[in-house]
């Protein structure tokens, strides 16, 4: 299996709308509930805690398999996992199955990091949990986590320049996808988790 084929498969795999499928299985059209986003947070809010966590794990699995397993399928250097992982994130955020309207890539990015930089995801998740406990903002916690992950990869020093740059690009993509949330945070209108249904992942 060559790189081009795996890249296409990574996109199509990443584009699988697990949040929509999980919610539909529970009789809920997630696109018409809460924030309307297909991500894990909206599933958590509108379908239930367990289903939201399940959705997060499925979305993370898309990134992990693309980043960790795909390079092995073609006997490629593990650094190619970053390429496949980013393509999976793009698939998640711009899914062809849903007219390119998807989630914000946080869970899938977490899976990619687990596959190529497990220390970075450990640090990022810890920062996410602390920020979430203090602020109750899902969006802010996600932004802090993705910035922390990128910094950790650079500080670690055990990854090649390509991996560092690619993971930084991944973090910038996630931040860009949260631009509306950033605007609301600056305006003081962003909602806190547990209060209403505006946060999205």
Buried (B, 14 or more C-beta within 10 A) or exposed (E): EEBEEBBEBBBBBBBBBBBBEBBBEEEBEBBEBBBBBBBBBBBBBBBBEEBBEBBBBBBBBBBBBBBBEBBEEEEBEBBBBBBBBBBBBBBBBBBEEBEEBBBBBBBBBBBBBBBBBEBBBBBBBEBBEEBBEEBBBBBBBBBBBBBBBBBBBBEEEEBEEEBBBBBBEBBEBBBEBBEEBBEBBEEEEBBBBEEEBBBBB
